[in-house]
Amino acid sequence: MTNAARHASPGRVTVTAAYAGRALRVIVEDDGIGFDPAAVTHRSLGLAGMRERLTLARGVLSIESRPGRGTRIIAEVPVG
């Protein structure tokens, strides 16, 4: 949520958390300016930090975004 507020200029940010099978899935969605995930550089510490923490927890991070279309971040972490 901090990244969305800091970088996306959103009007709305939604956070959803739910169990999906044997994993916890957290989705953070915004209606902000979006970006091209393929163009993200190694200097993007926010996304790199999220990915690193999820990797340590044996989780997965997915990023869906397009310029002008907002962003959807999906984090899945195994539970149990």
mmCIF file of the N, C-alpha and C atoms, coordinates in Angstrom:
data_MODEL
# 
_entry.id   MODEL 
# 
loop_
_atom_site.group_PDB 
_atom_site.id 
_atom_site.type_symbol 
_atom_site.label_atom_id 
_atom_site.label_alt_id 
_atom_site.label_comp_id 
_atom_site.label_asym_id 
_atom_site.label_entity_id 
_atom_site.label_seq_id 
_atom_site.pdbx_PDB_ins_code 
_atom_site.Cartn_x 
_atom_site.Cartn_y 
_atom_site.Cartn_z 
_atom_site.occupancy 
_atom_site.B_iso_or_equiv 
_atom_site.pdbx_formal_charge 
_atom_site.auth_seq_id 
_atom_site.auth_comp_id 
_atom_site.auth_asym_id 
_atom_site.auth_atom_id 
_atom_site.pdbx_PDB_model_num 
ATOM 1   N N  . MET A 1 1  ? 0.821  -1.176  0.000   1.00 0.00 ? 1  MET A N  1 
ATOM 2   C CA . MET A 1 1  ? 0.000  0.000   0.000   1.00 0.00 ? 1  MET A CA 1 
ATOM 3   C C  . MET A 1 1  ? 0.871  1.248   0.000   1.00 0.00 ? 1  MET A C  1 
ATOM 4   N N  . THR A 1 2  ? 1.999  1.177   0.663   1.00 0.00 ? 2  THR A N  1 
ATOM 5   C CA . THR A 1 2  ? 2.893  2.328   0.687   1.00 0.00 ? 2  THR A CA 1 
ATOM 6   C C  . THR A 1 2  ? 3.381  2.659   -0.715  1.00 0.00 ? 2  THR A C  1 
ATOM 7   N N  . ASN A 1 3  ? 3.772  1.629   -1.477  1.00 0.00 ? 3  ASN A N  1 
ATOM 8   C CA . ASN A 1 3  ? 4.225  1.863   -2.848  1.00 0.00 ? 3  ASN A CA 1 
ATOM 9   C C  . ASN A 1 3  ? 3.123  2.477   -3.690  1.00 0.00 ? 3  ASN A C  1 
ATOM 10  N N  . ALA A 1 4  ? 1.908  1.992   -3.549  1.00 0.00 ? 4  ALA A N  1 
ATOM 11  C CA . ALA A 1 4  ? 0.787  2.542   -4.319  1.00 0.00 ? 4  ALA A CA 1 
ATOM 12  C C  . ALA A 1 4  ? 0.597  4.010   -3.980  1.00 0.00 ? 4  ALA A C  1 
ATOM 13  N N  . ALA A 1 5  ? 0.566  4.334   -2.700  1.00 0.00 ? 5  ALA A N  1 
ATOM 14  C CA . ALA A 1 5  ? 0.357  5.724   -2.283  1.00 0.00 ? 5  ALA A CA 1 
ATOM 15  C C  . ALA A 1 5  ? 1.510  6.617   -2.735  1.00 0.00 ? 5  ALA A C  1 
ATOM 16  N N  . ARG A 1 6  ? 2.714  6.096   -2.693  1.00 0.00 ? 6  ARG A N  1 
ATOM 17  C CA . ARG A 1 6  ? 3.901  6.886   -3.007  1.00 0.00 ? 6  ARG A CA 1 
ATOM 18  C C  . ARG A 1 6  ? 4.105  7.091   -4.503  1.00 0.00 ? 6  ARG A C  1 
ATOM 19  N N  . HIS A 1 7  ? 3.757  6.082   -5.319  1.00 0.00 ? 7  HIS A N  1 
ATOM 20  C CA . HIS A 1 7  ? 4.138  6.122   -6.730  1.00 0.00 ? 7  HIS A CA 1 
ATOM 21  C C  . HIS A 1 7  ? 2.981  6.134   -7.731  1.00 0.00 ? 7  HIS A C  1 
ATOM 22  N N  . ALA A 1 8  ? 1.802  5.683   -7.353  1.00 0.00 ? 8  ALA A N  1 
ATOM 23  C CA . ALA A 1 8  ? 0.757  5.433   -8.344  1.00 0.00 ? 8  ALA A CA 1 
ATOM 24  C C  . ALA A 1 8  ? -0.301 6.527   -8.465  1.00 0.00 ? 8  ALA A C  1 
ATOM 25  N N  . SER A 1 9  ? -0.344 7.451   -7.528  1.00 0.00 ? 9  SER A N  1 
ATOM 26  C CA . SER A 1 9  ? -1.398 8.476   -7.522  1.00 0.00 ? 9  SER A CA 1 
ATOM 27  C C  . SER A 1 9  ? -2.790 7.855   -7.642  1.00 0.00 ? 9  SER A C  1 
ATOM 28  N N  . PRO A 1 10 ? -3.098 6.865   -6.804  1.00 0.00 ? 10 PRO A N  1 
ATOM 29  C CA . PRO A 1 10 ? -4.390 6.179   -6.938  1.00 0.00 ? 10 PRO A CA 1 
ATOM 30  C C  . PRO A 1 10 ? -5.537 6.965   -6.329  1.00 0.00 ? 10 PRO A C  1 
ATOM 31  N N  . GLY A 1 11 ? -6.719 6.710   -6.844  1.00 0.00 ? 11 GLY A N  1 
ATOM 32  C CA . GLY A 1 11 ? -7.925 7.203   -6.201  1.00 0.00 ? 11 GLY A CA 1 
ATOM 33  C C  . GLY A 1 11 ? -8.421 6.185   -5.200  1.00 0.00 ? 11 GLY A C  1 
ATOM 34  N N  . ARG A 1 12 ? -8.039 4.918   -5.437  1.00 0.00 ? 12 ARG A N  1 
ATOM 35  C CA . ARG A 1 12 ? -8.511 3.830   -4.587  1.00 0.00 ? 12 ARG A CA 1 
ATOM 36  C C  . ARG A 1 12 ? -7.466 2.729   -4.548  1.00 0.00 ? 12 ARG A C  1 
ATOM 37  N N  . VAL A 1 13 ? -7.278 2.142   -3.371  1.00 0.00 ? 13 VAL A N  1 
ATOM 38  C CA . VAL A 1 13 ? -6.428 0.965   -3.189  1.00 0.00 ? 13 VAL A CA 1 
ATOM 39  C C  . VAL A 1 13 ? -7.260 -0.065  -2.439  1.00 0.00 ? 13 VAL A C  1 
ATOM 40  N N  . THR A 1 14 ? -7.276 -1.290  -2.952  1.00 0.00 ? 14 THR A N  1 
ATOM 41  C CA . THR A 1 14 ? -8.038 -2.371  -2.340  1.00 0.00 ? 14 THR A CA 1 
ATOM 42  C C  . THR A 1 14 ? -7.088 -3.478  -1.920  1.00 0.00 ? 14 THR A C  1 
ATOM 43  N N  . VAL A 1 15 ? -7.273 -3.993  -0.701  1.00 0.00 ? 15 VAL A N  1 
ATOM 44  C CA . VAL A 1 15 ? -6.477 -5.121  -0.219  1.00 0.00 ? 15 VAL A CA 1 
ATOM 45  C C  . VAL A 1 15 ? -7.432 -6.264  0.094   1.00 0.00 ? 15 VAL A C  1 
ATOM 46  N N  . THR A 1 16 ? -7.134 -7.431  -0.462  1.00 0.00 ? 16 THR A N  1 
ATOM 47  C CA . THR A 1 16 ? -7.940 -8.622  -0.244  1.00 0.00 ? 16 THR A CA 1 
ATOM 48  C C  . THR A 1 16 ? -7.022 -9.737  0.236   1.00 0.00 ? 16 THR A C  1 
ATOM 49  N N  . ALA A 1 17 ? -7.431 -10.443 1.264   1.00 0.00 ? 17 ALA A N  1 
ATOM 50  C CA . ALA A 1 17 ? -6.658 -11.585 1.759   1.00 0.00 ? 17 ALA A CA 1 
ATOM 51  C C  . ALA A 1 17 ? -7.599 -12.773 1.900   1.00 0.00 ? 17 ALA A C  1 
ATOM 52  N N  . ALA A 1 18 ? -7.133 -13.940 1.444   1.00 0.00 ? 18 ALA A N  1 
ATOM 53  C CA . ALA A 1 18 ? -7.959 -15.146 1.523   1.00 0.00 ? 18 ALA A CA 1 
ATOM 54  C C  . ALA A 1 18 ? -7.066 -16.376 1.434   1.00 0.00 ? 18 ALA A C  1 
ATOM 55  N N  . TYR A 1 19 ? -7.555 -17.465 1.993   1.00 0.00 ? 19 TYR A N  1 
ATOM 56  C CA . TYR A 1 19 ? -6.881 -18.746 1.812   1.00 0.00 ? 19 TYR A CA 1 
ATOM 57  C C  . TYR A 1 19 ? -7.270 -19.305 0.461   1.00 0.00 ? 19 TYR A C  1 
ATOM 58  N N  . ALA A 1 20 ? -6.273 -19.807 -0.261  1.00 0.00 ? 20 ALA A N  1 
ATOM 59  C CA . ALA A 1 20 ? -6.493 -20.451 -1.556  1.00 0.00 ? 20 ALA A CA 1 
ATOM 60  C C  . ALA A 1 20 ? -5.785 -21.793 -1.505  1.00 0.00 ? 20 ALA A C  1 
ATOM 61  N N  . GLY A 1 21 ? -6.530 -22.841 -1.197  1.00 0.00 ? 21 GLY A N  1 
ATOM 62  C CA . GLY A 1 21 ? -5.906 -24.156 -1.022  1.00 0.00 ? 21 GLY A CA 1 
ATOM 63  C C  . GLY A 1 21 ? -5.052 -24.152 0.224   1.00 0.00 ? 21 GLY A C  1 
ATOM 64  N N  . ARG A 1 22 ? -3.763 -24.404 0.067   1.00 0.00 ? 22 ARG A N  1 
ATOM 65  C CA . ARG A 1 22 ? -2.835 -24.413 1.203   1.00 0.00 ? 22 ARG A CA 1 
ATOM 66  C C  . ARG A 1 22 ? -1.962 -23.166 1.222   1.00 0.00 ? 22 ARG A C  1 
ATOM 67  N N  . ALA A 1 23 ? -2.476 -22.077 0.662   1.00 0.00 ? 23 ALA A N  1 
ATOM 68  C CA . ALA A 1 23 ? -1.700 -20.839 0.615   1.00 0.00 ? 23 ALA A CA 1 
ATOM 69  C C  . ALA A 1 23 ? -2.563 -19.651 1.041   1.00 0.00 ? 23 ALA A C  1 
ATOM 70  N N  . LEU A 1 24 ? -1.893 -18.650 1.561   1.00 0.00 ? 24 LEU A N  1 
ATOM 71  C CA . LEU A 1 24 ? -2.536 -17.379 1.839   1.00 0.00 ? 24 LEU A CA 1 
ATOM 72  C C  . LEU A 1 24 ? -2.270 -16.481 0.642   1.00 0.00 ? 24 LEU A C  1 
ATOM 73  N N  . ARG A 1 25 ? -3.307 -15.924 0.084   1.00 0.00 ? 25 ARG A N  1 
ATOM 74  C CA . ARG A 1 25 ? -3.181 -15.025 -1.069  1.00 0.00 ? 25 ARG A CA 1 
ATOM 75  C C  . ARG A 1 25 ? -3.600 -13.623 -0.643  1.00 0.00 ? 25 ARG A C  1 
ATOM 76  N N  . VAL A 1 26 ? -2.707 -12.667 -0.880  1.00 0.00 ? 26 VAL A N  1 
ATOM 77  C CA . VAL A 1 26 ? -2.992 -11.265 -0.592  1.00 0.00 ? 26 VAL A CA 1 
ATOM 78  C C  . VAL A 1 26 ? -2.893 -10.509 -1.912  1.00 0.00 ? 26 VAL A C  1 
ATOM 79  N N  . ILE A 1 27 ? -3.942 -9.762  -2.224  1.00 0.00 ? 27 ILE A N  1 
ATOM 80  C CA . ILE A 1 27 ? -3.977 -8.983  -3.463  1.00 0.00 ? 27 ILE A CA 1 
ATOM 81  C C  . ILE A 1 27 ? -4.111 -7.512  -3.096  1.00 0.00 ? 27 ILE A C  1 
ATOM 82  N N  . VAL A 1 28 ? -3.203 -6.702  -3.632  1.00 0.00 ? 28 VAL A N  1 
ATOM 83  C CA . VAL A 1 28 ? -3.270 -5.253  -3.475  1.00 0.00 ? 28 VAL A CA 1 
ATOM 84  C C  . VAL A 1 28 ? -3.479 -4.676  -4.865  1.00 0.00 ? 28 VAL A C  1 
ATOM 85  N N  . GLU A 1 29 ? -4.601 -3.980  -5.035  1.00 0.00 ? 29 GLU A N  1 
ATOM 86  C CA . GLU A 1 29 ? -4.976 -3.436  -6.336  1.00 0.00 ? 29 GLU A CA 1 
ATOM 87  C C  . GLU A 1 29 ? -5.184 -1.938  -6.230  1.00 0.00 ? 29 GLU A C  1 
ATOM 88  N N  . ASP A 1 30 ? -4.720 -1.202  -7.243  1.00 0.00 ? 30 ASP A N  1 
ATOM 89  C CA . ASP A 1 30 ? -4.979 0.234   -7.257  1.00 0.00 ? 30 ASP A CA 1 
ATOM 90  C C  . ASP A 1 30 ? -5.438 0.667   -8.647  1.00 0.00 ? 30 ASP A C  1 
ATOM 91  N N  . ASP A 1 31 ? -6.040 1.843   -8.689  1.00 0.00 ? 31 ASP A N  1 
ATOM 92  C CA . ASP A 1 31 ? -6.501 2.398   -9.961  1.00 0.00 ? 31 ASP A CA 1 
ATOM 93  C C  . ASP A 1 31 ? -5.610 3.557   -10.387 1.00 0.00 ? 31 ASP A C  1 
ATOM 94  N N  . GLY A 1 32 ? -4.337 3.471   -10.023 1.00 0.00 ? 32 GLY A N  1 
ATOM 95  C CA . GLY A 1 32 ? -3.382 4.542   -10.293 1.00 0.00 ? 32 GLY A CA 1 
ATOM 96  C C  . GLY A 1 32 ? -2.826 4.532   -11.700 1.00 0.00 ? 32 GLY A C  1 
ATOM 97  N N  . ILE A 1 33 ? -1.656 5.133   -11.850 1.00 0.00 ? 33 ILE A N  1 
ATOM 98  C CA . ILE A 1 33 ? -1.077 5.367   -13.170 1.00 0.00 ? 33 ILE A CA 1 
ATOM 99  C C  . ILE A 1 33 ? -0.497 4.116   -13.821 1.00 0.00 ? 33 ILE A C  1 
ATOM 100 N N  . GLY A 1 34 ? -0.247 3.076   -13.062 1.00 0.00 ? 34 GLY A N  1 
ATOM 101 C CA . GLY A 1 34 ? 0.297  1.839   -13.614 1.00 0.00 ? 34 GLY A CA 1 
ATOM 102 C C  . GLY A 1 34 ? 1.731  2.018   -14.103 1.00 0.00 ? 34 GLY A C  1 
ATOM 103 N N  . PHE A 1 35 ? 2.310  0.921   -14.591 1.00 0.00 ? 35 PHE A N  1 
ATOM 104 C CA . PHE A 1 35 ? 3.671  0.943   -15.115 1.00 0.00 ? 35 PHE A CA 1 
ATOM 105 C C  . PHE A 1 35 ? 3.889  -0.313  -15.941 1.00 0.00 ? 35 PHE A C  1 
ATOM 106 N N  . ASP A 1 36 ? 5.006  -0.369  -16.639 1.00 0.00 ? 36 ASP A N  1 
ATOM 107 C CA . ASP A 1 36 ? 5.381  -1.548  -17.413 1.00 0.00 ? 36 ASP A CA 1 
ATOM 108 C C  . ASP A 1 36 ? 6.290  -2.406  -16.538 1.00 0.00 ? 36 ASP A C  1 
ATOM 109 N N  . PRO A 1 37 ? 5.804  -3.558  -16.029 1.00 0.00 ? 37 PRO A N  1 
ATOM 110 C CA . PRO A 1 37 ? 6.643  -4.387  -15.149 1.00 0.00 ? 37 PRO A CA 1 
ATOM 111 C C  . PRO A 1 37 ? 7.950  -4.829  -15.801 1.00 0.00 ? 37 PRO A C  1 
ATOM 112 N N  . ALA A 1 38 ? 7.972  -4.981  -17.120 1.00 0.00 ? 38 ALA A N  1 
ATOM 113 C CA . ALA A 1 38 ? 9.194  -5.402  -17.808 1.00 0.00 ? 38 ALA A CA 1 
ATOM 114 C C  . ALA A 1 38 ? 10.258 -4.309  -17.786 1.00 0.00 ? 38 ALA A C  1 
ATOM 115 N N  . ALA A 1 39 ? 9.853  -3.077  -17.546 1.00 0.00 ? 39 ALA A N  1 
ATOM 116 C CA . ALA A 1 39 ? 10.796 -1.963  -17.552 1.00 0.00 ? 39 ALA A CA 1 
ATOM 117 C C  . ALA A 1 39 ? 11.321 -1.623  -16.158 1.00 0.00 ? 39 ALA A C  1 
ATOM 118 N N  . VAL A 1 40 ? 10.921 -2.377  -15.144 1.00 0.00 ? 40 VAL A N  1 
ATOM 119 C CA . VAL A 1 40 ? 11.368 -2.098  -13.776 1.00 0.00 ? 40 VAL A CA 1 
ATOM 120 C C  . VAL A 1 40 ? 12.847 -2.436  -13.657 1.00 0.00 ? 40 VAL A C  1 
ATOM 121 N N  . THR A 1 41 ? 13.614 -1.511  -13.083 1.00 0.00 ? 41 THR A N  1 
ATOM 122 C CA . THR A 1 41 ? 15.048 -1.725  -12.942 1.00 0.00 ? 41 THR A CA 1 
ATOM 123 C C  . THR A 1 41 ? 15.371 -2.325  -11.577 1.00 0.00 ? 41 THR A C  1 
ATOM 124 N N  . HIS A 1 42 ? 16.589 -2.729  -11.406 1.00 0.00 ? 42 HIS A N  1 
ATOM 125 C CA . HIS A 1 42 ? 17.051 -3.278  -10.129 1.00 0.00 ? 42 HIS A CA 1 
ATOM 126 C C  . HIS A 1 42 ? 17.007 -2.238  -9.023  1.00 0.00 ? 42 HIS A C  1 
ATOM 127 N N  . ARG A 1 43 ? 16.866 -0.966  -9.380  1.00 0.00 ? 43 ARG A N  1 
ATOM 128 C CA . ARG A 1 43 ? 16.813 0.089   -8.370  1.00 0.00 ? 43 ARG A CA 1 
ATOM 129 C C  . ARG A 1 43 ? 15.451 0.162   -7.685  1.00 0.00 ? 43 ARG A C  1 
ATOM 130 N N  . SER A 1 44 ? 14.475 -0.590  -8.169  1.00 0.00 ? 44 SER A N  1 
ATOM 131 C CA . SER A 1 44 ? 13.141 -0.589  -7.565  1.00 0.00 ? 44 SER A CA 1 
ATOM 132 C C  . SER A 1 44 ? 13.176 -1.420  -6.290  1.00 0.00 ? 44 SER A C  1 
ATOM 133 N N  . LEU A 1 45 ? 13.586 -0.815  -5.202  1.00 0.00 ? 45 LEU A N  1 
ATOM 134 C CA . LEU A 1 45 ? 13.781 -1.551  -3.957  1.00 0.00 ? 45 LEU A CA 1 
ATOM 135 C C  . LEU A 1 45 ? 12.487 -2.069  -3.355  1.00 0.00 ? 45 LEU A C  1 
ATOM 136 N N  . GLY A 1 46 ? 11.376 -1.360  -3.559  1.00 0.00 ? 46 GLY A N  1 
ATOM 137 C CA . GLY A 1 46 ? 10.103 -1.814  -3.003  1.00 0.00 ? 46 GLY A CA 1 
ATOM 138 C C  . GLY A 1 46 ? 9.688  -3.159  -3.562  1.00 0.00 ? 46 GLY A C  1 
ATOM 139 N N  . LEU A 1 47 ? 9.683  -3.280  -4.878  1.00 0.00 ? 47 LEU A N  1 
ATOM 140 C CA . LEU A 1 47 ? 9.303  -4.547  -5.508  1.00 0.00 ? 47 LEU A CA 1 
ATOM 141 C C  . LEU A 1 47 ? 10.348 -5.631  -5.243  1.00 0.00 ? 47 LEU A C  1 
ATOM 142 N N  . ALA A 1 48 ? 11.621 -5.268  -5.284  1.00 0.00 ? 48 ALA A N  1 
ATOM 143 C CA . ALA A 1 48 ? 12.682 -6.246  -5.016  1.00 0.00 ? 48 ALA A CA 1 
ATOM 144 C C  . ALA A 1 48 ? 12.580 -6.768  -3.590  1.00 0.00 ? 48 ALA A C  1 
ATOM 145 N N  . GLY A 1 49 ? 12.289 -5.875  -2.653  1.00 0.00 ? 49 GLY A N  1 
ATOM 146 C CA . GLY A 1 49 ? 12.142 -6.288  -1.257  1.00 0.00 ? 49 GLY A CA 1 
ATOM 147 C C  . GLY A 1 49 ? 10.964 -7.219  -1.060  1.00 0.00 ? 49 GLY A C  1 
ATOM 148 N N  . MET A 1 50 ? 9.843  -6.908  -1.715  1.00 0.00 ? 50 MET A N  1 
ATOM 149 C CA . MET A 1 50 ? 8.672  -7.792  -1.630  1.00 0.00 ? 50 MET A CA 1 
ATOM 150 C C  . MET A 1 50 ? 9.003  -9.177  -2.185  1.00 0.00 ? 50 MET A C  1 
ATOM 151 N N  . ARG A 1 51 ? 9.649  -9.193  -3.354  1.00 0.00 ? 51 ARG A N  1 
ATOM 152 C CA . ARG A 1 51 ? 9.994  -10.476 -3.979  1.00 0.00 ? 51 ARG A CA 1 
ATOM 153 C C  . ARG A 1 51 ? 10.951 -11.270 -3.100  1.00 0.00 ? 51 ARG A C  1 
ATOM 154 N N  . GLU A 1 52 ? 11.935 -10.598 -2.520  1.00 0.00 ? 52 GLU A N  1 
ATOM 155 C CA . GLU A 1 52 ? 12.908 -11.273 -1.657  1.00 0.00 ? 52 GLU A CA 1 
ATOM 156 C C  . GLU A 1 52 ? 12.239 -11.880 -0.424  1.00 0.00 ? 52 GLU A C  1 
ATOM 157 N N  . ARG A 1 53 ? 11.365 -11.108 0.232   1.00 0.00 ? 53 ARG A N  1 
ATOM 158 C CA . ARG A 1 53 ? 10.686 -11.628 1.423   1.00 0.00 ? 53 ARG A CA 1 
ATOM 159 C C  . ARG A 1 53 ? 9.789  -12.811 1.086   1.00 0.00 ? 53 ARG A C  1 
ATOM 160 N N  . LEU A 1 54 ? 9.113  -12.741 -0.052  1.00 0.00 ? 54 LEU A N  1 
ATOM 161 C CA . LEU A 1 54 ? 8.256  -13.868 -0.443  1.00 0.00 ? 54 LEU A CA 1 
ATOM 162 C C  . LEU A 1 54 ? 9.079  -15.097 -0.798  1.00 0.00 ? 54 LEU A C  1 
ATOM 163 N N  . THR A 1 55 ? 10.217 -14.896 -1.440  1.00 0.00 ? 55 THR A N  1 
ATOM 164 C CA . THR A 1 55 ? 11.091 -16.028 -1.766  1.00 0.00 ? 55 THR A CA 1 
ATOM 165 C C  . THR A 1 55 ? 11.570 -16.714 -0.492  1.00 0.00 ? 55 THR A C  1 
ATOM 166 N N  . LEU A 1 56 ? 11.946 -15.926 0.511   1.00 0.00 ? 56 LEU A N  1 
ATOM 167 C CA . LEU A 1 56 ? 12.390 -16.501 1.788   1.00 0.00 ? 56 LEU A CA 1 
ATOM 168 C C  . LEU A 1 56 ? 11.282 -17.307 2.459   1.00 0.00 ? 56 LEU A C  1 
ATOM 169 N N  . ALA A 1 57 ? 10.031 -16.930 2.229   1.00 0.00 ? 57 ALA A N  1 
ATOM 170 C CA . ALA A 1 57 ? 8.882  -17.632 2.815   1.00 0.00 ? 57 ALA A CA 1 
ATOM 171 C C  . ALA A 1 57 ? 8.334  -18.707 1.868   1.00 0.00 ? 57 ALA A C  1 
ATOM 172 N N  . ARG A 1 58 ? 9.085  -19.022 0.809   1.00 0.00 ? 58 ARG A N  1 
ATOM 173 C CA . ARG A 1 58 ? 8.680  -20.000 -0.218  1.00 0.00 ? 58 ARG A CA 1 
ATOM 174 C C  . ARG A 1 58 ? 7.398  -19.554 -0.929  1.00 0.00 ? 58 ARG A C  1 
ATOM 175 N N  . GLY A 1 59 ? 7.220  -18.254 -1.045  1.00 0.00 ? 59 GLY A N  1 
ATOM 176 C CA . GLY A 1 59 ? 6.042  -17.701 -1.699  1.00 0.00 ? 59 GLY A CA 1 
ATOM 177 C C  . GLY A 1 59 ? 6.339  -17.215 -3.100  1.00 0.00 ? 59 GLY A C  1 
ATOM 178 N N  . VAL A 1 60 ? 5.306  -16.638 -3.706  1.00 0.00 ? 60 VAL A N  1 
ATOM 179 C CA . VAL A 1 60 ? 5.388  -16.168 -5.089  1.00 0.00 ? 60 VAL A CA 1 
ATOM 180 C C  . VAL A 1 60 ? 4.782  -14.767 -5.164  1.00 0.00 ? 60 VAL A C  1 
ATOM 181 N N  . LEU A 1 61 ? 5.418  -13.907 -5.942  1.00 0.00 ? 61 LEU A N  1 
ATOM 182 C CA . LEU A 1 61 ? 4.908  -12.560 -6.180  1.00 0.00 ? 61 LEU A CA 1 
ATOM 183 C C  . LEU A 1 61 ? 4.572  -12.415 -7.653  1.00 0.00 ? 61 LEU A C  1 
ATOM 184 N N  . SER A 1 62 ? 3.371  -11.950 -7.947  1.00 0.00 ? 62 SER A N  1 
ATOM 185 C CA . SER A 1 62 ? 2.957  -11.673 -9.325  1.00 0.00 ? 62 SER A CA 1 
ATOM 186 C C  . SER A 1 62 ? 2.587  -10.206 -9.427  1.00 0.00 ? 62 SER A C  1 
ATOM 187 N N  . ILE A 1 63 ? 2.989  -9.594  -10.542 1.00 0.00 ? 63 ILE A N  1 
ATOM 188 C CA . ILE A 1 63 ? 2.700  -8.183  -10.765 1.00 0.00 ? 63 ILE A CA 1 
ATOM 189 C C  . ILE A 1 63 ? 1.982  -8.043  -12.095 1.00 0.00 ? 63 ILE A C  1 
ATOM 190 N N  . GLU A 1 64 ? 0.808  -7.432  -12.055 1.00 0.00 ? 64 GLU A N  1 
ATOM 191 C CA . GLU A 1 64 ? 0.039  -7.157  -13.261 1.00 0.00 ? 64 GLU A CA 1 
ATOM 192 C C  . GLU A 1 64 ? -0.167 -5.653  -13.324 1.00 0.00 ? 64 GLU A C  1 
ATOM 193 N N  . SER A 1 65 ? 0.326  -5.019  -14.368 1.00 0.00 ? 65 SER A N  1 
ATOM 194 C CA . SER A 1 65 ? 0.192  -3.576  -14.482 1.00 0.00 ? 65 SER A CA 1 
ATOM 195 C C  . SER A 1 65 ? 0.399  -3.157  -15.925 1.00 0.00 ? 65 SER A C  1 
ATOM 196 N N  . ARG A 1 66 ? -0.245 -2.063  -16.282 1.00 0.00 ? 66 ARG A N  1 
ATOM 197 C CA . ARG A 1 66 ? -0.030 -1.429  -17.583 1.00 0.00 ? 66 ARG A CA 1 
ATOM 198 C C  . ARG A 1 66 ? -0.153 0.069   -17.382 1.00 0.00 ? 66 ARG A C  1 
ATOM 199 N N  . PRO A 1 67 ? 0.666  0.831   -18.088 1.00 0.00 ? 67 PRO A N  1 
ATOM 200 C CA . PRO A 1 67 ? 0.566  2.284   -17.950 1.00 0.00 ? 67 PRO A CA 1 
ATOM 201 C C  . PRO A 1 67 ? -0.874 2.764   -18.175 1.00 0.00 ? 67 PRO A C  1 
ATOM 202 N N  . GLY A 1 68 ? -1.357 3.580   -17.264 1.00 0.00 ? 68 GLY A N  1 
ATOM 203 C CA . GLY A 1 68 ? -2.706 4.122   -17.353 1.00 0.00 ? 68 GLY A CA 1 
ATOM 204 C C  . GLY A 1 68 ? -3.804 3.183   -16.902 1.00 0.00 ? 68 GLY A C  1 
ATOM 205 N N  . ARG A 1 69 ? -3.456 1.978   -16.447 1.00 0.00 ? 69 ARG A N  1 
ATOM 206 C CA . ARG A 1 69 ? -4.452 0.963   -16.106 1.00 0.00 ? 69 ARG A CA 1 
ATOM 207 C C  . ARG A 1 69 ? -4.384 0.449   -14.678 1.00 0.00 ? 69 ARG A C  1 
ATOM 208 N N  . GLY A 1 70 ? -3.580 1.065   -13.831 1.00 0.00 ? 70 GLY A N  1 
ATOM 209 C CA . GLY A 1 70 ? -3.487 0.596   -12.457 1.00 0.00 ? 70 GLY A CA 1 
ATOM 210 C C  . GLY A 1 70 ? -2.570 -0.608  -12.317 1.00 0.00 ? 70 GLY A C  1 
ATOM 211 N N  . THR A 1 71 ? -2.514 -1.120  -11.097 1.00 0.00 ? 71 THR A N  1 
ATOM 212 C CA . THR A 1 71 ? -1.590 -2.216  -10.782 1.00 0.00 ? 71 THR A CA 1 
ATOM 213 C C  . THR A 1 71 ? -2.278 -3.206  -9.860  1.00 0.00 ? 71 THR A C  1 
ATOM 214 N N  . ARG A 1 72 ? -1.930 -4.469  -10.051 1.00 0.00 ? 72 ARG A N  1 
ATOM 215 C CA . ARG A 1 72 ? -2.416 -5.541  -9.184  1.00 0.00 ? 72 ARG A CA 1 
ATOM 216 C C  . ARG A 1 72 ? -1.203 -6.369  -8.765  1.00 0.00 ? 72 ARG A C  1 
ATOM 217 N N  . ILE A 1 73 ? -0.965 -6.423  -7.450  1.00 0.00 ? 73 ILE A N  1 
ATOM 218 C CA . ILE A 1 73 ? 0.135  -7.212  -6.881  1.00 0.00 ? 73 ILE A CA 1 
ATOM 219 C C  . ILE A 1 73 ? -0.499 -8.407  -6.166  1.00 0.00 ? 73 ILE A C  1 
ATOM 220 N N  . ILE A 1 74 ? -0.027 -9.609  -6.499  1.00 0.00 ? 74 ILE A N  1 
ATOM 221 C CA . ILE A 1 74 ? -0.554 -10.820 -5.880  1.00 0.00 ? 74 ILE A CA 1 
ATOM 222 C C  . ILE A 1 74 ? 0.594  -11.531 -5.184  1.00 0.00 ? 74 ILE A C  1 
ATOM 223 N N  . ALA A 1 75 ? 0.443  -11.734 -3.875  1.00 0.00 ? 75 ALA A N  1 
ATOM 224 C CA . ALA A 1 75 ? 1.436  -12.454 -3.082  1.00 0.00 ? 75 ALA A CA 1 
ATOM 225 C C  . ALA A 1 75 ? 0.797  -13.720 -2.551  1.00 0.00 ? 75 ALA A C  1 
ATOM 226 N N  . GLU A 1 76 ? 1.439  -14.859 -2.794  1.00 0.00 ? 76 GLU A N  1 
ATOM 227 C CA . GLU A 1 76 ? 0.951  -16.137 -2.280  1.00 0.00 ? 76 GLU A CA 1 
ATOM 228 C C  . GLU A 1 76 ? 2.039  -16.778 -1.435  1.00 0.00 ? 76 GLU A C  1 
ATOM 229 N N  . VAL A 1 77 ? 1.649  -17.201 -0.226  1.00 0.00 ? 77 VAL A N  1 
ATOM 230 C CA . VAL A 1 77 ? 2.576  -17.818 0.703   1.00 0.00 ? 77 VAL A CA 1 
ATOM 231 C C  . VAL A 1 77 ? 1.982  -19.126 1.196   1.00 0.00 ? 77 VAL A C  1 
ATOM 232 N N  . PRO A 1 78 ? 2.751  -20.223 1.143   1.00 0.00 ? 78 PRO A N  1 
ATOM 233 C CA . PRO A 1 78 ? 2.232  -21.480 1.663   1.00 0.00 ? 78 PRO A CA 1 
ATOM 234 C C  . PRO A 1 78 ? 1.974  -21.397 3.164   1.00 0.00 ? 78 PRO A C  1 
ATOM 235 N N  . VAL A 1 79 ? 0.922  -22.072 3.601   1.00 0.00 ? 79 VAL A N  1 
ATOM 236 C CA . VAL A 1 79 ? 0.535  -22.054 5.012   1.00 0.00 ? 79 VAL A CA 1 
ATOM 237 C C  . VAL A 1 79 ? 0.537  -23.502 5.528   1.00 0.00 ? 79 VAL A C  1 
ATOM 238 N N  . GLY A 1 80 ? 1.055  -23.672 6.728   1.00 0.00 ? 80 GLY A N  1 
ATOM 239 C CA . GLY A 1 80 ? 0.988  -24.981 7.362   1.00 0.00 ? 80 GLY A CA 1 
ATOM 240 C C  . GLY A 1 80 ? 2.214  -25.814 7.242   1.00 0.00 ? 80 GLY A C  1 
# 
